[in-house]
Amino acid sequence: MVCLVVAMLAAPVLWGQGKVSWRAASAAELEAFLPARAAVEKERIETEMRTATGITDDHGHTIGAVVLITAGYAAEGKYSHYMLAQSPMVLGGEVRLAPGAYVIGWNRGPDGLAVHLFDAMTGMDRGTVMARASKEPLRVEPFRIWPPGDRSAIQIGRFLVPYALER
C-alpha cells in the first residue's frame, strides 16, 4: 500500500520531466544571447540586433539568429544570418545540427529557397534544405524562428523550413 502511494505521488514529477516548453525569446534575452560581432571563419562580423529572432525553453536553452552585416567581408553573398543553438535540432528532416554556431545563406530556386547551413567557425558545409512557400497566409518576415508549439518552422520571407528539436 505504501509503495502504491509513493508511486502515485512520484508519477506526475516523472511524467513532467520529458516535456519541455519553448516560447519566443524576448528582445532582451536575444541581446544577451547573440553577439554584437559574430565570429565567422577568420572574421568578426557585425550583427544587426534589431533583426534578432529566437526561442528559449524553461531550462535556459536558446536558439537564436540575427542578420550579419557582411558588406566588405569575405562572407558577403554567401551568408546572411548567424545562428546560435543550445539544443540539437533537425532542419527539413534532413540536416542535423548539434549545439553550436552556424551561418545561413540561401538562394531562390524553382521549388522554393535552397537554405545552406555552414559551421560558423570553419565554414564547413553542414547541408542544404528546401524552404517551401507557406500554404497559409503569413506576414512576410525577413527571418523568424517560430516556437515548436506554434509552428516548428524557420520562416524566411514567405517560405518555411520545418525543424524538430532533439534531446
N, C-alpha and C positions, 0 to 999 in steps of 0.2 A: 504494500500500500504506500509506504514512504517513497519507494522508488518511482511509483506512478506519479505521485505529487511532484517530485523533483523533476521528472521528465516533462510534465505539463508546464511547469514554471520555466524550464530552460528552453523549451521548444521555440517560443517567439523570439528569443535572443538569437538562437542558432539560425532560424529562418531569415531573420533580418540581415544577417551578415553577408548574404550573397547579393543583395540588392544595393546598388549604388545610384544615387540620384544626381544627375547632371543638370546644370542650368546655364543660361547665358552669363558670361563673366561681365562684371561692371567695368566701366572705363578706368576706374582707379585700380582694380585688380589687374587689368591688362597692362596698364602703365607700369605697375610694379613688376610684372612678369616678363614683358617683352623689352628687349634692349633698344636704346636710342640709336646705337650703332651696332649693326649685326655683323658678326664675324662670318664672312662668306669667302671661302677659299683663303687667299692671302690678303684680302682687303677687309676693311671695316666700313660697311656701307650704312649711311644714314637711313633711318626709317621715318615714316610719316605716321606718328602715333594716333592722329585723329581718324585714321583708317583701320585701326586695330579691331579685331573680332576674335571671339573665342568662347570657350565653355570651361566650366570648372565643376568639380564634384564636391561632395560633402566630406571628402578626405583630403582636400587641398591639392588635388591633381588638376592641372590646367592644360588645355590645348589652345594655343592662340596663334594668330597670324597677323602680319602687318605689311603694308606696301614698302618696298625698297625704293629708295631714290637712287636709281642706277646711272643717271646721266654722268658720263665721264669715267665710268668704271668698266672693267672687263665684262661684268655681268650684264651690261646694257643689252637688251634684246633677248637675252637667254632666260633671265629670271625676273619676276615681278614682285613676288612675295616671299617673306621669310616666315617660317612656321616652327614653333617650339611645341613639342608634345611630351607630356609627362606620363602618358599612358599609351600602351601599344594599340595600334589601330590597323584596320584593313580598308583600303580605299578601292571602290569599284569592284569589290570581291576578288581583286587580283593582287594588289600591291600591299605587302605587309610592311608597316613601319614600326620599328622599336622606338621606345622613348628617345628623343634626340632632337637635333636641329636640322631643318630641311629648307631648301629653296624650291620655289614653284614657278613654272612658266607654262604657257600654253599657246597653241595656235589653232586657228579655225580650220575645220575640215568639213566635208560634205555631210557627215553624220553628227556633227557637234563640235566640241572642243577637245583636242588631244591635250591632256594635262600631264606635264612632265614633272617628275619629282627627282630631286638630287640631294645628296648629303651636303649640308652647308659647308662643312669643314674641308672636304676633299673634292667636291664637285662630282663625285661618283654618281652615275645614273642609278636611281632606285626603281625606276619603272615609269610606265605611262598608262593612264586610264582615260576613258572617254567620259566627258560630261555631256549629258543629253539635255535637250530643251525640256523644261518643266511642262507637264501635261495640264497643270492647273495654273491659273493666273497668279503670278507673284510680282511683288515690287522688284524691279531690276536693282540688283546690288552689285557693286564692283567685286566684292568678295565677302562671304559670310559663312561662318561655321554655325550651323543650327544645332541646338541640344538634341540628343538622341530621342528624348520624349516628344519633341515637336516634329522633327523631320529626318534625323540621321543623315544629313547631307551637307556637303560644302557647296555653296552657291557661288557661281561666277557669272555675273550678268543675269541672264535668264536660264542658265544651264546649271544642272545639278550633278554632283558626283556623290553617290551613296557611300557611307562609311559605316563600319562596325567597330566598336571598342572591344578590346580583348583584355583579359586579366593577366 
